[in-house]
Amino acid sequence: MSGRSRRVFTLALLIGMAITSVALAVPVNNWDAAQLPETKGTVRQYTLTPRGDVDGFILTDGTEVKVPKHLSAQLVYAIRPGDAVTVRGLKAFALPLIDAATITNDATGAVVIDNGPPGPDRGGLVTTITGKVLATLHGPRGDVNGAILENGTILRLGPREAASQFTLLQPGQSLAARGVSTTTLLGTVVEVEAIGTSPDQLVEVGPGGPGRGPGPRPGDRGPPPPPPPR
């Protein structure tokens, strides 16, 4: 190979590496999924991580379809073995492997979309919701930590915050709540930041979740009364 040919080859190689690096650095969810290659097939079985989480599935023709872990619950809800599906995503060159961007259940129309993992803002939108409590929710120790509304929306609070709003979280109570709302194929959950009897009478309680002290256990009577004066 002449010196000029060697330089041309090297330049082409560097350009190709740069293009590949850019493509790998851009998340799939930044692309228009409709422009990605389409693959149709029937799901044979899920694939599992060592912990037993679903991280994709195998089609009956042997094609392996991968999804990120934050889509596991939606995938299991929308797509099951035996379902005919349409997958759009990035295909591997030498392997029957697809990094899925969207997966559609051809029979039901349910779509699993990779919009990226939840961000530091907890991945939802702040919203205010009103409704009537269908059931009170509890933690493993029996402490109240939320409620289900009649429309199916789940409200979650820290145990201490829920204990302070115990009466409002009982079945049949009408309430309003403001907080971070996240909707998936499995339903809608609101991490409550303020709650009250109506949208104009909300009491700030802060978002629930790990790190907040546990609420009172069932049967707790609180601190003992002070001694009688002498």
N, C-alpha and C positions, 0 to 999 in steps of 0.2 A: 504494500500500500504506500503510495507516494505521500510526501509531507502534506500536500494540499488536501488529499483525500482523507488523511488522518485527522486534519483539523476540522474538515466538514463533518466527519463522523462524530468527533468529540462534541462539536457544537450541537448537532442533532440530538445526541444522547443527553446533554445537559438540558436542552429545551424540553425533551420528553420527561426527564426527571422533575423539572419544575412544574410542568402541567400536572403530572401525577400527584405531586405534593400538594398542589392547590386543590385538586379534586378530593384528596383524602382529608384535607383540613376543613372542608365545608360539610356540615352535617346534612344528612339526607333530608331532614325536614325543611331545609332552605330551598330545595328543588321543587318544581311543579311535578307532583307525583304522576299526573296524567301523561307526562312526557317520558316517564321511565318505562323500561321494558315490562310487558304484561305476560304473565304465566297463568294458565288455567290448569286445574287438577283437582283431585279428591284427596282429602286428608286421611292418611293411614293411621298415624299416631302422633302424640305429643313427644317432644324431646325435653329432658329434664336436666337441671343442674345437680351437682352432688347433694344439695340440700332438698331436692325434690321440687324446686320451683320450675314452672314451665318457661322455657326460653325459645320455643319455636315448635315446628312440627315437620313431619316427613310426608310427602305426597306419595301416592301409590306408584308413581314412576321412579321413586327414589330421590327426587329432588328434596333438598333440605332447605327449609325456610326458617330464618332466624329473626327474632324480635328482641328488643331490649327488655330488661327485667321489669321496668315500670309499666309495661303493657301486659304482663302475665295475667292479671285478673280479668282485664277486658277481653283478652284472647280466649280464655277458657269459657267466658260467658257467651261470646259471639260465635266462636268456631269450635266445632267438635269433630272427633273422628267420624268419617263417613260423609262429611259435608263437602259439597263442591264449592271451590273457592276461586277467586281471581286475585292474584298477587302482583303488585307492582313494586319494584325495587331494583337495587343494583345487583347484577349477576356476576359471579366469579368467572374468570376466563377458562380455567381448566377443570373446574369442579361443578357438579350440579347443585350449586349453592346460591341462595338469594338472601340478601340483606333487605328485609321488607320495609317499605315505607307505608303502604296501605294493604290491607287484606279485606276482601269483601266476601261475605257469605252469599253465594249466588241465589240461594233459595229464599232467605229472609231479608236480604238487602243490608244487614248489619255490617258496619264498616269499622275496622280497627285502624286508627291512624297514628303514626308516630309524629307527634308534635314536640318531641324532646322531653327530657325529664323535668319534673317540677323544679322551679327556680327557687332562689332564696326567699322569695315573697310568698312561699308555701303554695305556689302554683295555682291560685284561684283568684276570684274577683270579689271585692267587698260588695255585699248586697244586703238589703233589708227584706225580710220575709215575714209574712203574717200567716197565722193558721191556728188550728185547734189540735191539742195534744191527743194522740191516739194511745201512746204507751210511754212509760218512763223507762229510761235505760240505766243500767247499773254496771259497775266494775266487778272484777272477780270477787271482791270482798263484800259486795252488796251495796257499796256506796253509789249514790246517784251521780251519773256523769253525763246525762243528756236526755233526749226525748225523740220520739218519732212523731211527726205531724200526720194528720189524716191524708195529706197529699203524698206521703211517702218520704218527705225530706227528713233527714236525720240532723239533729242539733247535738253538738258536743261541747261540753264545758269541763273545766277542771273540777275535781271533787269538791274543793272548798267553795268555788263559785256556784256550783250546782246546789250545794247544801244551803247556801244563802238564798237561793231561788227555789227551794224545795216545793213550796205550794204552787208556784207558777208552772212547774214541770209535771204536774199530776194530770192524768187522763181527764179530758173534757174541758181543760182550761184553754181559753183563747189567749194568744200571746203574739208578740212581735219580737224579732231578733235581728241584730245586725252582726255581720262577720264575714270571714273569708269563705266563699262558696266554691266547692269543687264538684263538677258533674262528670261522671263517667258512665259507661254502659251499665254499671251496677247500681247507679242511683246518684242522688245529690246529698252532700253533707256540708253543713255550715259549722265552722269553728267559731263559736259565738264570742263576740267582743262586747256586746251590749244587749240587754234583754229587758222586756217590760210588758205591760198589758196592751200597749199600742205603740205605733212608730214615734209618736211625740212624747212618750213617757218611758224612754229607755234608760236603764241604769248600766253604767260601764262596769263590766266584770273582767275584761281582759280575755285574751285567747286561752283556751284550755290546752292541755297537753302535758307531755313529760316535763319534769322539773318543778311542777307545782306540788305543794305539799299535799299529802293525802287528806281526804275529808274525814269526818267522823265515821267510825265503824257502827254498824247496826247494834243498838243496845248501849252505845256510849251515853253516859249521863252528864258528860262535861266535868269541869273542875269541881271539887268539893266546895260547899258553901263556907264563907269565912266563919271563924269561931265567934260565939256570942260575946257581946261586950261584958266585961266584969263589973 
